Each structure stands twice: as C-alpha cells, then as structure tokens.
Amino acid sequence: MLAIAESLSHHYIEDLARRCTNPAVARVIHATNADEAGHHAFGRTYLERSVARFAPRDRAVWAQSTDRMLAPR
C-alpha cells in the first residue's frame, strides 16, 4: 500500500509543479518531488517483483490495474 501511496504523491506533486507560479514555492515543490521520484521508482520496482510470483494472466491484470491507478492525471 505504501508503494502505491508514494507513487500517487509523486504524480500529485508533478501536477502541483506544473501549475505553480510562485518561484519560491516552485523550488520547494521541485525539491520535494526529486525525493518522491526515488520513492516512486522503488515502489514500482517492488510491485513488479512482487507480482512476478503470480501466473502470467494474473500479472497482466495487475499490470493494467497498476498502470491505470498510477497514470498522471
């Protein structure tokens, strides 16, 4: 669950960064997102390795579900 939460926060912060117009706040957002990007990458790797234990058909379902949940909005 934490891997999903970290990935969601990464995409949420990306969205904030795109819309931010205050330079000082933008620097904080970019610094925060640099840290979150590492968490997102770790979570993605963890999920891929965890799902590898399932049958190919079940892995495909997991992959599609995860991609939909984590896609930028």
Order of alpha helices (4+ residues) and beta strands (2+ residues): alpha-alpha-alpha
